[in-house]
Amino acid sequence: MATTTSARPTAWCPSHGTPLEGGPILFRCPEGHRVQAADIDREYQPRRAEQ
Ligand SMILES: [Zn+2]
């Protein structure tokens, strides 16, 4: 598997369930919008739509 280069857990879009880029304060969703860290539910567990 890929080597994890970041100590931070992956942030997931609360709307799309997709992995976000950027952070730790402001993330970018591949769907084309931004998500603030405060809007991310840290308990959120996205469904595995793809592997
Ligand atoms: Zn999104």
mmCIF file of the protein (N, C-alpha, C, O) and its ligand, coordinates in Angstrom:
data_MODEL
# 
_entry.id   MODEL 
# 
loop_
_entity.id 
_entity.type 
_entity.pdbx_number_of_molecules 
1 polymer     1 
2 non-polymer 1 
# 
_entity_poly.entity_id                      1 
_entity_poly.type                           'polypeptide(L)' 
_entity_poly.nstd_linkage                   no 
_entity_poly.nstd_monomer                   no 
_entity_poly.pdbx_seq_one_letter_code       MATTTSARPTAWCPSHGTPLEGGPILFRCPEGHRVQAADIDREYQPRRAEQ 
_entity_poly.pdbx_seq_one_letter_code_can   MATTTSARPTAWCPSHGTPLEGGPILFRCPEGHRVQAADIDREYQPRRAEQ 
_entity_poly.pdbx_strand_id                 A 
# 
loop_
_entity_poly_seq.entity_id 
_entity_poly_seq.num 
_entity_poly_seq.mon_id 
_entity_poly_seq.hetero 
1 1  MET n 
1 2  ALA n 
1 3  THR n 
1 4  THR n 
1 5  THR n 
1 6  SER n 
1 7  ALA n 
1 8  ARG n 
1 9  PRO n 
1 10 THR n 
1 11 ALA n 
1 12 TRP n 
1 13 CYS n 
1 14 PRO n 
1 15 SER n 
1 16 HIS n 
1 17 GLY n 
1 18 THR n 
1 19 PRO n 
1 20 LEU n 
1 21 GLU n 
1 22 GLY n 
1 23 GLY n 
1 24 PRO n 
1 25 ILE n 
1 26 LEU n 
1 27 PHE n 
1 28 ARG n 
1 29 CYS n 
1 30 PRO n 
1 31 GLU n 
1 32 GLY n 
1 33 HIS n 
1 34 ARG n 
1 35 VAL n 
1 36 GLN n 
1 37 ALA n 
1 38 ALA n 
1 39 ASP n 
1 40 ILE n 
1 41 ASP n 
1 42 ARG n 
1 43 GLU n 
1 44 TYR n 
1 45 GLN n 
1 46 PRO n 
1 47 ARG n 
1 48 ARG n 
1 49 ALA n 
1 50 GLU n 
1 51 GLN n 
# 
loop_
_struct_asym.id 
_struct_asym.entity_id 
A 1 
B 2 
# 
loop_
_chem_comp.id 
_chem_comp.type 
_chem_comp.mon_nstd_flag 
ALA 'L-peptide linking' y 
ARG 'L-peptide linking' y 
ASP 'L-peptide linking' y 
CYS 'L-peptide linking' y 
GLN 'L-peptide linking' y 
GLU 'L-peptide linking' y 
GLY 'peptide linking'   y 
HIS 'L-peptide linking' y 
ILE 'L-peptide linking' y 
LEU 'L-peptide linking' y 
MET 'L-peptide linking' y 
PHE 'L-peptide linking' y 
PRO 'L-peptide linking' y 
SER 'L-peptide linking' y 
THR 'L-peptide linking' y 
TRP 'L-peptide linking' y 
TYR 'L-peptide linking' y 
VAL 'L-peptide linking' y 
ZN  non-polymer         . 
# 
_pdbx_entity_nonpoly.entity_id   2 
_pdbx_entity_nonpoly.name        ? 
_pdbx_entity_nonpoly.comp_id     ZN 
# 
_pdbx_nonpoly_scheme.asym_id         B 
_pdbx_nonpoly_scheme.entity_id       2 
_pdbx_nonpoly_scheme.mon_id          ZN 
_pdbx_nonpoly_scheme.ndb_seq_num     1 
_pdbx_nonpoly_scheme.pdb_seq_num     101 
_pdbx_nonpoly_scheme.auth_seq_num    101 
_pdbx_nonpoly_scheme.pdb_mon_id      ZN 
_pdbx_nonpoly_scheme.auth_mon_id     ZN 
_pdbx_nonpoly_scheme.pdb_strand_id   A 
_pdbx_nonpoly_scheme.pdb_ins_code    . 
# 
loop_
_atom_site.group_PDB 
_atom_site.id 
_atom_site.type_symbol 
_atom_site.label_atom_id 
_atom_site.label_alt_id 
_atom_site.label_comp_id 
_atom_site.label_asym_id 
_atom_site.label_entity_id 
_atom_site.label_seq_id 
_atom_site.pdbx_PDB_ins_code 
_atom_site.Cartn_x 
_atom_site.Cartn_y 
_atom_site.Cartn_z 
_atom_site.occupancy 
_atom_site.B_iso_or_equiv 
_atom_site.pdbx_formal_charge 
_atom_site.auth_seq_id 
_atom_site.auth_comp_id 
_atom_site.auth_asym_id 
_atom_site.auth_atom_id 
_atom_site.pdbx_PDB_model_num 
ATOM   1   N  N  . MET A 1 1  ? 0.842   -1.202 0.000  1.00 0.00 ? 1   MET A N  1 
ATOM   2   C  CA . MET A 1 1  ? 0.000   0.000  0.000  1.00 0.00 ? 1   MET A CA 1 
ATOM   3   C  C  . MET A 1 1  ? 0.876   1.250  0.000  1.00 0.00 ? 1   MET A C  1 
ATOM   4   O  O  . MET A 1 1  ? 2.086   1.179  0.215  1.00 0.00 ? 1   MET A O  1 
ATOM   5   N  N  . ALA A 1 2  ? 0.254   2.369  -0.240 1.00 0.00 ? 2   ALA A N  1 
ATOM   6   C  CA . ALA A 1 2  ? 0.989   3.633  -0.280 1.00 0.00 ? 2   ALA A CA 1 
ATOM   7   C  C  . ALA A 1 2  ? 1.501   3.987  1.110  1.00 0.00 ? 2   ALA A C  1 
ATOM   8   O  O  . ALA A 1 2  ? 0.890   3.677  2.132  1.00 0.00 ? 2   ALA A O  1 
ATOM   9   N  N  . THR A 1 3  ? 2.628   4.637  1.096  1.00 0.00 ? 3   THR A N  1 
ATOM   10  C  CA . THR A 1 3  ? 3.209   5.052  2.365  1.00 0.00 ? 3   THR A CA 1 
ATOM   11  C  C  . THR A 1 3  ? 2.533   6.321  2.870  1.00 0.00 ? 3   THR A C  1 
ATOM   12  O  O  . THR A 1 3  ? 2.367   7.289  2.128  1.00 0.00 ? 3   THR A O  1 
ATOM   13  N  N  . THR A 1 4  ? 2.162   6.301  4.093  1.00 0.00 ? 4   THR A N  1 
ATOM   14  C  CA . THR A 1 4  ? 1.525   7.481  4.677  1.00 0.00 ? 4   THR A CA 1 
ATOM   15  C  C  . THR A 1 4  ? 2.590   8.507  5.034  1.00 0.00 ? 4   THR A C  1 
ATOM   16  O  O  . THR A 1 4  ? 3.474   8.256  5.852  1.00 0.00 ? 4   THR A O  1 
ATOM   17  N  N  . THR A 1 5  ? 2.483   9.663  4.401  1.00 0.00 ? 5   THR A N  1 
ATOM   18  C  CA . THR A 1 5  ? 3.485   10.697 4.632  1.00 0.00 ? 5   THR A CA 1 
ATOM   19  C  C  . THR A 1 5  ? 3.023   11.706 5.668  1.00 0.00 ? 5   THR A C  1 
ATOM   20  O  O  . THR A 1 5  ? 3.827   12.481 6.184  1.00 0.00 ? 5   THR A O  1 
ATOM   21  N  N  . SER A 1 6  ? 1.740   11.701 5.973  1.00 0.00 ? 6   SER A N  1 
ATOM   22  C  CA . SER A 1 6  ? 1.215   12.664 6.931  1.00 0.00 ? 6   SER A CA 1 
ATOM   23  C  C  . SER A 1 6  ? 0.776   11.958 8.198  1.00 0.00 ? 6   SER A C  1 
ATOM   24  O  O  . SER A 1 6  ? 0.241   10.850 8.161  1.00 0.00 ? 6   SER A O  1 
ATOM   25  N  N  . ALA A 1 7  ? 1.011   12.612 9.302  1.00 0.00 ? 7   ALA A N  1 
ATOM   26  C  CA . ALA A 1 7  ? 0.608   12.039 10.584 1.00 0.00 ? 7   ALA A CA 1 
ATOM   27  C  C  . ALA A 1 7  ? -0.875  12.275 10.837 1.00 0.00 ? 7   ALA A C  1 
ATOM   28  O  O  . ALA A 1 7  ? -1.483  11.659 11.712 1.00 0.00 ? 7   ALA A O  1 
ATOM   29  N  N  . ARG A 1 8  ? -1.432  13.172 10.058 1.00 0.00 ? 8   ARG A N  1 
ATOM   30  C  CA . ARG A 1 8  ? -2.848  13.488 10.254 1.00 0.00 ? 8   ARG A CA 1 
ATOM   31  C  C  . ARG A 1 8  ? -3.723  12.426 9.594  1.00 0.00 ? 8   ARG A C  1 
ATOM   32  O  O  . ARG A 1 8  ? -3.365  11.884 8.548  1.00 0.00 ? 8   ARG A O  1 
ATOM   33  N  N  . PRO A 1 9  ? -4.848  12.136 10.194 1.00 0.00 ? 9   PRO A N  1 
ATOM   34  C  CA . PRO A 1 9  ? -5.794  11.223 9.558  1.00 0.00 ? 9   PRO A CA 1 
ATOM   35  C  C  . PRO A 1 9  ? -6.421  11.901 8.352  1.00 0.00 ? 9   PRO A C  1 
ATOM   36  O  O  . PRO A 1 9  ? -6.494  13.128 8.284  1.00 0.00 ? 9   PRO A O  1 
ATOM   37  N  N  . THR A 1 10 ? -6.861  11.116 7.426  1.00 0.00 ? 10  THR A N  1 
ATOM   38  C  CA . THR A 1 10 ? -7.481  11.667 6.240  1.00 0.00 ? 10  THR A CA 1 
ATOM   39  C  C  . THR A 1 10 ? -8.781  12.358 6.597  1.00 0.00 ? 10  THR A C  1 
ATOM   40  O  O  . THR A 1 10 ? -9.601  11.838 7.354  1.00 0.00 ? 10  THR A O  1 
ATOM   41  N  N  . ALA A 1 11 ? -8.949  13.550 6.031  1.00 0.00 ? 11  ALA A N  1 
ATOM   42  C  CA . ALA A 1 11 ? -10.199 14.283 6.231  1.00 0.00 ? 11  ALA A CA 1 
ATOM   43  C  C  . ALA A 1 11 ? -11.155 13.893 5.115  1.00 0.00 ? 11  ALA A C  1 
ATOM   44  O  O  . ALA A 1 11 ? -10.759 13.743 3.959  1.00 0.00 ? 11  ALA A O  1 
ATOM   45  N  N  . TRP A 1 12 ? -12.398 13.735 5.478  1.00 0.00 ? 12  TRP A N  1 
ATOM   46  C  CA . TRP A 1 12 ? -13.392 13.319 4.496  1.00 0.00 ? 12  TRP A CA 1 
ATOM   47  C  C  . TRP A 1 12 ? -14.450 14.397 4.340  1.00 0.00 ? 12  TRP A C  1 
ATOM   48  O  O  . TRP A 1 12 ? -14.848 15.039 5.312  1.00 0.00 ? 12  TRP A O  1 
ATOM   49  N  N  . CYS A 1 13 ? -14.897 14.588 3.115  1.00 0.00 ? 13  CYS A N  1 
ATOM   50  C  CA . CYS A 1 13 ? -15.940 15.574 2.866  1.00 0.00 ? 13  CYS A CA 1 
ATOM   51  C  C  . CYS A 1 13 ? -17.232 15.102 3.521  1.00 0.00 ? 13  CYS A C  1 
ATOM   52  O  O  . CYS A 1 13 ? -17.675 13.978 3.282  1.00 0.00 ? 13  CYS A O  1 
ATOM   53  N  N  . PRO A 1 14 ? -17.839 15.955 4.349  1.00 0.00 ? 14  PRO A N  1 
ATOM   54  C  CA . PRO A 1 14 ? -19.083 15.574 5.012  1.00 0.00 ? 14  PRO A CA 1 
ATOM   55  C  C  . PRO A 1 14 ? -20.249 15.476 4.038  1.00 0.00 ? 14  PRO A C  1 
ATOM   56  O  O  . PRO A 1 14 ? -21.276 14.872 4.348  1.00 0.00 ? 14  PRO A O  1 
ATOM   57  N  N  . SER A 1 15 ? -20.087 16.069 2.865  1.00 0.00 ? 15  SER A N  1 
ATOM   58  C  CA . SER A 1 15 ? -21.164 16.063 1.884  1.00 0.00 ? 15  SER A CA 1 
ATOM   59  C  C  . SER A 1 15 ? -21.026 14.933 0.881  1.00 0.00 ? 15  SER A C  1 
ATOM   60  O  O  . SER A 1 15 ? -22.022 14.337 0.471  1.00 0.00 ? 15  SER A O  1 
ATOM   61  N  N  . HIS A 1 16 ? -19.806 14.638 0.487  1.00 0.00 ? 16  HIS A N  1 
ATOM   62  C  CA . HIS A 1 16 ? -19.572 13.671 -0.574 1.00 0.00 ? 16  HIS A CA 1 
ATOM   63  C  C  . HIS A 1 16 ? -18.891 12.396 -0.085 1.00 0.00 ? 16  HIS A C  1 
ATOM   64  O  O  . HIS A 1 16 ? -18.928 11.364 -0.756 1.00 0.00 ? 16  HIS A O  1 
ATOM   65  N  N  . GLY A 1 17 ? -18.276 12.478 1.078  1.00 0.00 ? 17  GLY A N  1 
ATOM   66  C  CA . GLY A 1 17 ? -17.580 11.305 1.589  1.00 0.00 ? 17  GLY A CA 1 
ATOM   67  C  C  . GLY A 1 17 ? -16.298 11.013 0.839  1.00 0.00 ? 17  GLY A C  1 
ATOM   68  O  O  . GLY A 1 17 ? -15.799 9.888  0.850  1.00 0.00 ? 17  GLY A O  1 
ATOM   69  N  N  . THR A 1 18 ? -15.771 12.032 0.189  1.00 0.00 ? 18  THR A N  1 
ATOM   70  C  CA . THR A 1 18 ? -14.527 11.882 -0.560 1.00 0.00 ? 18  THR A CA 1 
ATOM   71  C  C  . THR A 1 18 ? -13.356 12.402 0.261  1.00 0.00 ? 18  THR A C  1 
ATOM   72  O  O  . THR A 1 18 ? -13.533 13.299 1.084  1.00 0.00 ? 18  THR A O  1 
ATOM   73  N  N  . PRO A 1 19 ? -12.180 11.864 0.054  1.00 0.00 ? 19  PRO A N  1 
ATOM   74  C  CA . PRO A 1 19 ? -11.008 12.352 0.785  1.00 0.00 ? 19  PRO A CA 1 
ATOM   75  C  C  . PRO A 1 19 ? -10.664 13.770 0.349  1.00 0.00 ? 19  PRO A C  1 
ATOM   76  O  O  . PRO A 1 19 ? -10.689 14.099 -0.837 1.00 0.00 ? 19  PRO A O  1 
ATOM   77  N  N  . LEU A 1 20 ? -10.343 14.595 1.330  1.00 0.00 ? 20  LEU A N  1 
ATOM   78  C  CA . LEU A 1 20 ? -10.071 15.996 1.056  1.00 0.00 ? 20  LEU A CA 1 
ATOM   79  C  C  . LEU A 1 20 ? -8.578  16.248 0.945  1.00 0.00 ? 20  LEU A C  1 
ATOM   80  O  O  . LEU A 1 20 ? -7.757  15.502 1.480  1.00 0.00 ? 20  LEU A O  1 
ATOM   81  N  N  . GLU A 1 21 ? -8.248  17.326 0.232  1.00 0.00 ? 21  GLU A N  1 
ATOM   82  C  CA . GLU A 1 21 ? -6.865  17.747 0.107  1.00 0.00 ? 21  GLU A CA 1 
ATOM   83  C  C  . GLU A 1 21 ? -6.659  19.035 0.886  1.00 0.00 ? 21  GLU A C  1 
ATOM   84  O  O  . GLU A 1 21 ? -7.605  19.774 1.156  1.00 0.00 ? 21  GLU A O  1 
ATOM   85  N  N  . GLY A 1 22 ? -5.413  19.289 1.240  1.00 0.00 ? 22  GLY A N  1 
ATOM   86  C  CA . GLY A 1 22 ? -5.098  20.525 1.932  1.00 0.00 ? 22  GLY A CA 1 
ATOM   87  C  C  . GLY A 1 22 ? -5.205  20.375 3.435  1.00 0.00 ? 22  GLY A C  1 
ATOM   88  O  O  . GLY A 1 22 ? -4.883  19.326 3.994  1.00 0.00 ? 22  GLY A O  1 
ATOM   89  N  N  . GLY A 1 23 ? -5.660  21.436 4.082  1.00 0.00 ? 23  GLY A N  1 
ATOM   90  C  CA . GLY A 1 23 ? -5.757  21.420 5.525  1.00 0.00 ? 23  GLY A CA 1 
ATOM   91  C  C  . GLY A 1 23 ? -4.508  22.001 6.168  1.00 0.00 ? 23  GLY A C  1 
ATOM   92  O  O  . GLY A 1 23 ? -3.609  22.442 5.453  1.00 0.00 ? 23  GLY A O  1 
ATOM   93  N  N  . PRO A 1 24 ? -4.422  22.017 7.465  1.00 0.00 ? 24  PRO A N  1 
ATOM   94  C  CA . PRO A 1 24 ? -5.394  21.417 8.384  1.00 0.00 ? 24  PRO A CA 1 
ATOM   95  C  C  . PRO A 1 24 ? -6.579  22.317 8.705  1.00 0.00 ? 24  PRO A C  1 
ATOM   96  O  O  . PRO A 1 24 ? -7.526  21.885 9.362  1.00 0.00 ? 24  PRO A O  1 
ATOM   97  N  N  . ILE A 1 25 ? -6.536  23.558 8.249  1.00 0.00 ? 25  ILE A N  1 
ATOM   98  C  CA . ILE A 1 25 ? -7.626  24.477 8.583  1.00 0.00 ? 25  ILE A CA 1 
ATOM   99  C  C  . ILE A 1 25 ? -8.691  24.461 7.500  1.00 0.00 ? 25  ILE A C  1 
ATOM   100 O  O  . ILE A 1 25 ? -9.888  24.392 7.778  1.00 0.00 ? 25  ILE A O  1 
ATOM   101 N  N  . LEU A 1 26 ? -8.224  24.526 6.256  1.00 0.00 ? 26  LEU A N  1 
ATOM   102 C  CA . LEU A 1 26 ? -9.151  24.568 5.135  1.00 0.00 ? 26  LEU A CA 1 
ATOM   103 C  C  . LEU A 1 26 ? -8.800  23.457 4.152  1.00 0.00 ? 26  LEU A C  1 
ATOM   104 O  O  . LEU A 1 26 ? -7.654  23.330 3.720  1.00 0.00 ? 26  LEU A O  1 
ATOM   105 N  N  . PHE A 1 27 ? -9.798  22.661 3.809  1.00 0.00 ? 27  PHE A N  1 
ATOM   106 C  CA . PHE A 1 27 ? -9.579  21.536 2.901  1.00 0.00 ? 27  PHE A CA 1 
ATOM   107 C  C  . PHE A 1 27 ? -10.269 21.795 1.578  1.00 0.00 ? 27  PHE A C  1 
ATOM   108 O  O  . PHE A 1 27 ? -11.209 22.586 1.494  1.00 0.00 ? 27  PHE A O  1 
ATOM   109 N  N  . ARG A 1 28 ? -9.798  21.128 0.558  1.00 0.00 ? 28  ARG A N  1 
ATOM   110 C  CA . ARG A 1 28 ? -10.440 21.206 -0.750 1.00 0.00 ? 28  ARG A CA 1 
ATOM   111 C  C  . ARG A 1 28 ? -11.050 19.855 -1.087 1.00 0.00 ? 28  ARG A C  1 
ATOM   112 O  O  . ARG A 1 28 ? -10.414 18.808 -0.967 1.00 0.00 ? 28  ARG A O  1 
ATOM   113 N  N  . CYS A 1 29 ? -12.296 19.918 -1.509 1.00 0.00 ? 29  CYS A N  1 
ATOM   114 C  CA . CYS A 1 29 ? -12.975 18.700 -1.930 1.00 0.00 ? 29  CYS A CA 1 
ATOM   115 C  C  . CYS A 1 29 ? -12.797 18.542 -3.436 1.00 0.00 ? 29  CYS A C  1 
ATOM   116 O  O  . CYS A 1 29 ? -12.893 19.528 -4.166 1.00 0.00 ? 29  CYS A O  1 
ATOM   117 N  N  . PRO A 1 30 ? -12.540 17.325 -3.919 1.00 0.00 ? 30  PRO A N  1 
ATOM   118 C  CA . PRO A 1 30 ? -12.398 17.102 -5.360 1.00 0.00 ? 30  PRO A CA 1 
ATOM   119 C  C  . PRO A 1 30 ? -13.666 17.417 -6.127 1.00 0.00 ? 30  PRO A C  1 
ATOM   120 O  O  . PRO A 1 30 ? -13.646 17.534 -7.353 1.00 0.00 ? 30  PRO A O  1 
ATOM   121 N  N  . GLU A 1 31 ? -14.779 17.557 -5.401 1.00 0.00 ? 31  GLU A N  1 
ATOM   122 C  CA . GLU A 1 31 ? -16.038 17.902 -6.052 1.00 0.00 ? 31  GLU A CA 1 
ATOM   123 C  C  . GLU A 1 31 ? -16.107 19.387 -6.372 1.00 0.00 ? 31  GLU A C  1 
ATOM   124 O  O  . GLU A 1 31 ? -17.023 19.829 -7.066 1.00 0.00 ? 31  GLU A O  1 
ATOM   125 N  N  . GLY A 1 32 ? -15.155 20.155 -5.876 1.00 0.00 ? 32  GLY A N  1 
ATOM   126 C  CA . GLY A 1 32 ? -15.057 21.544 -6.289 1.00 0.00 ? 32  GLY A CA 1 
ATOM   127 C  C  . GLY A 1 32 ? -15.500 22.561 -5.261 1.00 0.00 ? 32  GLY A C  1 
ATOM   128 O  O  . GLY A 1 32 ? -15.845 23.688 -5.617 1.00 0.00 ? 32  GLY A O  1 
ATOM   129 N  N  . HIS A 1 33 ? -15.499 22.192 -4.010 1.00 0.00 ? 33  HIS A N  1 
ATOM   130 C  CA . HIS A 1 33 ? -15.820 23.173 -2.985 1.00 0.00 ? 33  HIS A CA 1 
ATOM   131 C  C  . HIS A 1 33 ? -14.834 23.045 -1.842 1.00 0.00 ? 33  HIS A C  1 
ATOM   132 O  O  . HIS A 1 33 ? -13.975 22.163 -1.826 1.00 0.00 ? 33  HIS A O  1 
ATOM   133 N  N  . ARG A 1 34 ? -14.980 23.945 -0.890 1.00 0.00 ? 34  ARG A N  1 
ATOM   134 C  CA . ARG A 1 34 ? -14.048 23.942 0.226  1.00 0.00 ? 34  ARG A CA 1 
ATOM   135 C  C  . ARG A 1 34 ? -14.757 23.522 1.495  1.00 0.00 ? 34  ARG A C  1 
ATOM   136 O  O  . ARG A 1 34 ? -15.952 23.757 1.675  1.00 0.00 ? 34  ARG A O  1 
ATOM   137 N  N  . VAL A 1 35 ? -14.002 22.905 2.356  1.00 0.00 ? 35  VAL A N  1 
ATOM   138 C  CA . VAL A 1 35 ? -14.548 22.456 3.626  1.00 0.00 ? 35  VAL A CA 1 
ATOM   139 C  C  . VAL A 1 35 ? -13.618 22.924 4.743  1.00 0.00 ? 35  VAL A C  1 
ATOM   140 O  O  . VAL A 1 35 ? -12.417 22.652 4.732  1.00 0.00 ? 35  VAL A O  1 
ATOM   141 N  N  . GLN A 1 36 ? -14.191 23.620 5.689  1.00 0.00 ? 36  GLN A N  1 
ATOM   142 C  CA . GLN A 1 36 ? -13.386 24.039 6.828  1.00 0.00 ? 36  GLN A CA 1 
ATOM   143 C  C  . GLN A 1 36 ? -13.282 22.891 7.813  1.00 0.00 ? 36  GLN A C  1 
ATOM   144 O  O  . GLN A 1 36 ? -14.176 22.053 7.932  1.00 0.00 ? 36  GLN A O  1 
ATOM   145 N  N  . ALA A 1 37 ? -12.164 22.882 8.510  1.00 0.00 ? 37  ALA A N  1 
ATOM   146 C  CA . ALA A 1 37 ? -11.916 21.801 9.463  1.00 0.00 ? 37  ALA A CA 1 
ATOM   147 C  C  . ALA A 1 37 ? -13.034 21.730 10.501 1.00 0.00 ? 37  ALA A C  1 
ATOM   148 O  O  . ALA A 1 37 ? -13.383 20.653 10.985 1.00 0.00 ? 37  ALA A O  1 
ATOM   149 N  N  . ALA A 1 38 ? -13.586 22.891 10.830 1.00 0.00 ? 38  ALA A N  1 
ATOM   150 C  CA . ALA A 1 38 ? -14.642 22.936 11.839 1.00 0.00 ? 38  ALA A CA 1 
ATOM   151 C  C  . ALA A 1 38 ? -15.922 22.261 11.337 1.00 0.00 ? 38  ALA A C  1 
ATOM   152 O  O  . ALA A 1 38 ? -16.785 21.873 12.125 1.00 0.00 ? 38  ALA A O  1 
ATOM   153 N  N  . ASP A 1 39 ? -16.028 22.130 10.006 1.00 0.00 ? 39  ASP A N  1 
ATOM   154 C  CA . ASP A 1 39 ? -17.231 21.534 9.434  1.00 0.00 ? 39  ASP A CA 1 
ATOM   155 C  C  . ASP A 1 39 ? -17.106 20.031 9.270  1.00 0.00 ? 39  ASP A C  1 
ATOM   156 O  O  . ASP A 1 39 ? -18.068 19.350 8.914  1.00 0.00 ? 39  ASP A O  1 
ATOM   157 N  N  . ILE A 1 40 ? -15.917 19.524 9.533  1.00 0.00 ? 40  ILE A N  1 
ATOM   158 C  CA . ILE A 1 40 ? -15.695 18.095 9.357  1.00 0.00 ? 40  ILE A CA 1 
ATOM   159 C  C  . ILE A 1 40 ? -16.030 17.350 10.637 1.00 0.00 ? 40  ILE A C  1 
ATOM   160 O  O  . ILE A 1 40 ? -15.522 17.653 11.716 1.00 0.00 ? 40  ILE A O  1 
ATOM   161 N  N  . ASP A 1 41 ? -16.874 16.401 10.484 1.00 0.00 ? 41  ASP A N  1 
ATOM   162 C  CA . ASP A 1 41 ? -17.215 15.562 11.626 1.00 0.00 ? 41  ASP A CA 1 
ATOM   163 C  C  . ASP A 1 41 ? -16.133 14.512 11.792 1.00 0.00 ? 41  ASP A C  1 
ATOM   164 O  O  . ASP A 1 41 ? -16.012 13.594 10.981 1.00 0.00 ? 41  ASP A O  1 
ATOM   165 N  N  . ARG A 1 42 ? -15.363 14.653 12.831 1.00 0.00 ? 42  ARG A N  1 
ATOM   166 C  CA . ARG A 1 42 ? -14.220 13.756 13.011 1.00 0.00 ? 42  ARG A CA 1 
ATOM   167 C  C  . ARG A 1 42 ? -14.656 12.313 13.271 1.00 0.00 ? 42  ARG A C  1 
ATOM   168 O  O  . ARG A 1 42 ? -13.873 11.372 13.142 1.00 0.00 ? 42  ARG A O  1 
ATOM   169 N  N  . GLU A 1 43 ? -15.900 12.175 13.631 1.00 0.00 ? 43  GLU A N  1 
ATOM   170 C  CA . GLU A 1 43 ? -16.402 10.830 13.897 1.00 0.00 ? 43  GLU A CA 1 
ATOM   171 C  C  . GLU A 1 43 ? -16.975 10.197 12.640 1.00 0.00 ? 43  GLU A C  1 
ATOM   172 O  O  . GLU A 1 43 ? -17.378 9.033  12.623 1.00 0.00 ? 43  GLU A O  1 
ATOM   173 N  N  . TYR A 1 44 ? -16.996 11.005 11.592 1.00 0.00 ? 44  TYR A N  1 
ATOM   174 C  CA . TYR A 1 44 ? -17.620 10.541 10.356 1.00 0.00 ? 44  TYR A CA 1 
ATOM   175 C  C  . TYR A 1 44 ? -16.832 9.386  9.749  1.00 0.00 ? 44  TYR A C  1 
ATOM   176 O  O  . TYR A 1 44 ? -15.611 9.459  9.611  1.00 0.00 ? 44  TYR A O  1 
ATOM   177 N  N  . GLN A 1 45 ? -17.532 8.339  9.394  1.00 0.00 ? 45  GLN A N  1 
ATOM   178 C  CA . GLN A 1 45 ? -16.882 7.202  8.754  1.00 0.00 ? 45  GLN A CA 1 
ATOM   179 C  C  . GLN A 1 45 ? -17.537 6.969  7.398  1.00 0.00 ? 45  GLN A C  1 
ATOM   180 O  O  . GLN A 1 45 ? -18.634 6.417  7.311  1.00 0.00 ? 45  GLN A O  1 
ATOM   181 N  N  . PRO A 1 46 ? -16.860 7.391  6.357  1.00 0.00 ? 46  PRO A N  1 
ATOM   182 C  CA . PRO A 1 46 ? -17.446 7.277  5.018  1.00 0.00 ? 46  PRO A CA 1 
ATOM   183 C  C  . PRO A 1 46 ? -17.545 5.828  4.563  1.00 0.00 ? 46  PRO A C  1 
ATOM   184 O  O  . PRO A 1 46 ? -16.767 4.960  4.959  1.00 0.00 ? 46  PRO A O  1 
ATOM   185 N  N  . ARG A 1 47 ? -18.530 5.617  3.721  1.00 0.00 ? 47  ARG A N  1 
ATOM   186 C  CA . ARG A 1 47 ? -18.653 4.281  3.140  1.00 0.00 ? 47  ARG A CA 1 
ATOM   187 C  C  . ARG A 1 47 ? -17.573 4.071  2.100  1.00 0.00 ? 47  ARG A C  1 
ATOM   188 O  O  . ARG A 1 47 ? -17.153 5.016  1.432  1.00 0.00 ? 47  ARG A O  1 
ATOM   189 N  N  . ARG A 1 48 ? -17.136 2.870  1.963  1.00 0.00 ? 48  ARG A N  1 
ATOM   190 C  CA . ARG A 1 48 ? -16.108 2.578  0.963  1.00 0.00 ? 48  ARG A CA 1 
ATOM   191 C  C  . ARG A 1 48 ? -16.768 2.395  -0.397 1.00 0.00 ? 48  ARG A C  1 
ATOM   192 O  O  . ARG A 1 48 ? -17.169 1.298  -0.788 1.00 0.00 ? 48  ARG A O  1 
ATOM   193 N  N  . ALA A 1 49 ? -16.861 3.525  -1.102 1.00 0.00 ? 49  ALA A N  1 
ATOM   194 C  CA . ALA A 1 49 ? -17.480 3.468  -2.417 1.00 0.00 ? 49  ALA A CA 1 
ATOM   195 C  C  . ALA A 1 49 ? -16.516 2.889  -3.441 1.00 0.00 ? 49  ALA A C  1 
ATOM   196 O  O  . ALA A 1 49 ? -16.931 2.330  -4.457 1.00 0.00 ? 49  ALA A O  1 
ATOM   197 N  N  . GLU A 1 50 ? -15.239 3.028  -3.164 1.00 0.00 ? 50  GLU A N  1 
ATOM   198 C  CA . GLU A 1 50 ? -14.238 2.519  -4.090 1.00 0.00 ? 50  GLU A CA 1 
ATOM   199 C  C  . GLU A 1 50 ? -12.991 2.168  -3.283 1.00 0.00 ? 50  GLU A C  1 
ATOM   200 O  O  . GLU A 1 50 ? -12.790 2.653  -2.169 1.00 0.00 ? 50  GLU A O  1 
ATOM   201 N  N  . GLN A 1 51 ? -12.190 1.339  -3.857 1.00 0.00 ? 51  GLN A N  1 
ATOM   202 C  CA . GLN A 1 51 ? -10.972 0.945  -3.177 1.00 0.00 ? 51  GLN A CA 1 
ATOM   203 C  C  . GLN A 1 51 ? -9.769  1.202  -4.055 1.00 0.00 ? 51  GLN A C  1 
ATOM   204 O  O  . GLN A 1 51 ? -8.639  0.930  -3.649 1.00 0.00 ? 51  GLN A O  1 
HETATM 205 ZN ZN . ZN  B 2 .  ? -17.434 17.591 -1.089 1.00 0.00 2 101 ZN  A ZN 1 
# 
